[in-house]
């Protein structure tokens, strides 16, 4: 029994060594690629006539997102008020009272 326990603990702590792959000829050739010229890498970020168009487009999209956010907030407030009103009416009815829902009737003119 004791011999069996020592074998399982040895098997649980076994480390399997992994050897790194050797680099083939194609891997060595691909690693020798020259880095791009820093001036060419930055040229794609230069502004010009396109910059004004993208700025205008970005501002329009930002305004649309702001309008959507405002509408979403207003709908959320309206919905919260409606839920509170319904809860108030349900509490009134469940407590056994009558005339819980107000009825608006215009006053007669004299």
N, C-alpha and C positions, 0 to 999 in steps of 0.2 A: 504494500500500500504506500509506503514512504517513497519507494523508488518511482512509483507512478506519479506522485505529486511533483517530484523534482523534474521529471521529464516535461510535464505540462508547463511548469513555470519557465523552464529553459526555452520551450517552443514559443511561449508568449512574448519573450523578449528577444527574439531572433531579428537581427538586422540584415537586410538584403542589400548588398552594395550594388549601385548602378554605375556603370561605366559610361562616360560621355561618348557620344557618337564621334567617329573620326570624320574629319572633313574631307569630302571628295573633291575632285578637280573642279566641278561646277560650283560647289559651295565656296571654294577659295576665290574663284573668279568673280562671283557675285559680291563678295565682301570688298573687293578692290574698287568699287564704284566711287567716282569722285563726288564730293558733296556739291550741291548746286551753288552757284555764285550768289552771295547775299544780296547784291543789287537786283538780280533777276527775281529773287524770292520776294522782295519788297515791292516790285513794280506792280503786282496785282492789287496792292492797297492804295495806289496813287489815285488821287481824285481828278476830276475833270468835269466834263459836261454831264457825265453819268451820275456824278456825286449829287448834283442838285436834284436830279430826278429821283434818286433813291431817298434823299432827305425828304422830299415832298411826299413820296409814297409812304415813308415811315411815319411821318406826322399824321397823314390821313388814317393810317391803320391805328395809330395810337389814339386818335380822337374817336374812332369807331369803337375801340376797346373801352375807352372811358365811358362813352354813351351806354354801351352794353352793361358795364358794371353798375352805372347809376340806375338803369332800368331794373336790373336784377336786384339791387338793394331796395328799391321802392316796392317791387313785387313781394320781396321778403317781409317788409314791414306791413304791407297790406294783409298778407297771408297770416302773419302773427296776430294782427288785430282781429281778423275774422275768426281765427281759432279761439282767441280769448272770449269773444262775444258768444260763440257757440257753446263754450264751456260754461259761461255764466248762465245761459238759458237752460242748459241741461241740468245744472245744479239746482236752478229754481224749480224746474219741473219734477226732478227726482225728490225734492224735499216736500212735494205735495201741494205746492202753491198753485194758484190759478193766475191768469193774466200776466204771464211772465214776459211775453213778447209785446213790446210797445207797438201800438197802432197809431199812426199819425193821421189825424183827421183835422182838416182845416177848420178854423173857427168861423162860425157864421157871421156875415157882415150885418150890421144894423142899419 
